[in-house]
Amino acid sequence: MSNGLVMISGCSGGGKSTVLAELKARGHAVVEEPGRRIIAEVTANGGAALPWVDLAAFLRRAIEMALADRLAAERHQGWVFFDRGLVDAASALEALTGDPVLRPLCMTRRYHFRMFMAPPWPEIYVTDADRKHGFDTAVAEYDRLMAAFPALGYEVIALPKTSPAQRADLMLACLNDASGMS
């Protein structure tokens, strides 16, 4: 049921994980960001698939994880919210390597036609052990995603710079208006 699979993407440090936690607290199914899970996995088990060591390997692993996450979520009834996913990883790999992977991977593996984009928000942006890149890199990532999602036919809805609760309310209203689910 790809119609109930909802993507939250956008700028690193733009509050995606925080709004995801709000949606989870409201009882919705959520899928955590592949990138942070990969970093935890590689750090615990060893390997080079870290974005600051081997970005291409990291992105290929993110694509594998996003495909598995999407497949598992298809069995769920109701909304499933993704903190990043297939389009994020495939567009980044294509930008890095030039390999045309975005359209072949993402046109047949769709999410809900409305997706939500967290804009650059410098007031809340922070680096940490898993997010080592600066704000300028995060904005470039956002710009790439703002081109990728519409090119794949998604309706992009910008998340306002408001509280997680207000962001979640907006998302649910937009989704319920689009498809009548609750």
N, C-alpha and C positions, 0 to 999 in steps of 0.2 A: 504494500500500500504506500507507494512513494508520495502520494498526495499528503500524507500526514508526517512526512520527514521534512523538518524545517531547519534551514541553515542559518546560523548566526556567524557572520564573518566580519572582516574589516581590519582596522588598524590594531596592531599589537598594543596592548596596554590601554585599549579603548573601553574596557569594562564588560567584555563578552562573558568571561567566566563568572563575574558577579551577577549578571542578569540570569545566567544559566542556573546559578545556585538559587536564585529567587524562584525560577520556574520549577525547579526540583522541590523546593519547600512547599510549593502549591500542589504537588502531587504529579507533576508531569515527568515523563521519562526524559532523561538527558544522556548525551554521549559526550564525554570529556574530550578535550582537544588531543588529537593524536600526538602532536609534537611534544608536549610535556610527558605523556606516557612513554614515548620512545626514549626521551632523555633519561627518565627514571630506569627504564629497562636496560639501556646500554650502560648506564653508570653502575647498575647493580651487577650486570653480567659480563661487562667488558665489550669491546668492539669499537669501531670507528664511526658508526652512523650517528654522529653528533653534528649539529649544524655548523659549529665552529671548527670541526675536524674534516668531515667529508660531507658537504652539503648535498651532493647528488645522492649518496647512499641514504642519507637521512630522509630526503624527499621520496625516494623509491619506497622506503619502509613506511613513510606516511601514507603513500598511495595504497600500499597493501593493507594497512590498518584501516584506512577509510573505507575501502571496499568491504572488508570484513564487518566493520561497524554498520555499514549501510545494509548489508545482507541480513545481519542479525536483527536490525531494527524493523525490517519489513514485516516481521511476524507480529509486531506489537500493534495493538489497537489504540487509536487516539494519537495525539501529537507526540512526536519524538523530536527533541531539540538537540542539534549538533553544534558544538563549539568547534568551528572549522570542519573541514572534511575534504572530499575528493577534489573539488574545484580548486581549493587553496593549494593543495600539494601539486596537482597536475599543472596548474598555471605557473607555479614557481619553478618546477622542473623544466617546463618548456622555455621559460625565460632564461634559465641558467644554461641549459644545454643546447637549445634550439631544436630539440626533438619534438615533433608535432604530436604530443600526447594528450593535450587538453580536449579537443573535440572528440577524438575516438573514445576516450574514457568517459567523458562526461555527458555526451548527448544521449546515450542510451541508459545511463544510470542517473536518473533525475531525482531532485528533491522537489518539495512544494514550489510552485511557480513564484510565490512571493518569498523573498529571502530578506534578511535583516543585516544591515551594514553598520558596524560601530565606527564612527568617524574618528580621526585623530583628536585626541583630547590631552593636550600637554599638561594640564593641571593634575591629572591623575596618573600620567605615564611614569613608570619606574622600571629600572632594570633590576634583575635578580640573578640567581645562579643559573636559571634556565633561559632567561631573556637577557642576553648580553649585548644585543645590538642597540644602537642609539635611536633617538626619536626620528631623525631624518630617514633612516632605513625603514622604520615602521611606516612613515608616510609614503615612501616609495612603494612599499608592499600594498598599502591601501589603494594607491593609484592604480596599480596593476590589477587588483581585484575589482575595482570599480569599472574597469574595462572588460574583464573576463566574464563576470556574471551577466551583464546585459548582452554581451556577444553570444552567450549560450541561451538567451531567451528568458532570463529571469527578470522579474519585476523587483527592483532593488528599493527597499524602504530604509531610509536613513533613521537610525536610532537617535533620538534627541539626547542632549547632554543633561539628563535628569536622573532621578533616583532609580535604582534597580526595579523597585515596585512599579514606578510609572512606565519604565521601559517595558516591563512584562505586560502591564495592562494594555499598552499600545499594540504590542505584538499579538496578544490573544484577540484583541478587537479586530485587527487587520485580518487575521487568519479566520476567525469565525465569520466575518463579513464575506470572505472569499469563498468559503466552502460549507458553511452551515454546521461545522463541527463545534463541539464544546469541550 
